Amino acid sequence: MKQQQQMVSVALTAKEWQLISTLRGIPSSPLRRRVDALLDDLVDFIKEPRCPEMQADGVPCENVHSNCDQCAHAGDMIDSLAIDSYLCKKAGPE
């Protein structure tokens, strides 16, 4: 059964609207579902940037600036996406 979506009214900047309209323009597909899931995870991480790794005392690390493998991996993935995006824009259309 298709989930009913609630409409909301909100003011957006031009850049925000560009992002939203671009996302809306992606056709329904497995790629679209992966992008949706990735964005959900990214937004959750940005809202509450905690490392899921446990410290020695068993409490999750709340400092994303720590020098641990998990934090470094998350930062590397974001940097990699940014670099790939930059290189694609620089190369231009083929």
C-alpha positions, 0 to 999 in steps of 0.5 A: 500500500502506498504511504500518503504524504503530508504536504507542508508549507515552508520558505526555502532559499534558492539553493534549498529549492534547487536541492529539493526539486532535483531530488524530486526529479529523480525517477523512482528506481533502486538508485532513488531508494538508495539516495533517499536512504543515504540522505536520511542517514546523512541528515541523522548523522549531521543532526546528532554527530555521535560515533557509534563506537564504544569507548573503553568505559562502554559509553558511545563517543560523543566527540566526532573530532576524536582521532578514531577509525570510525570518525576518520572513515565517515569524514573520508567518505564525505570528502570522497563524495565532495572530490568526486562531485568536484571532478565531475563538474570540472570535467564537464559534459562528455 
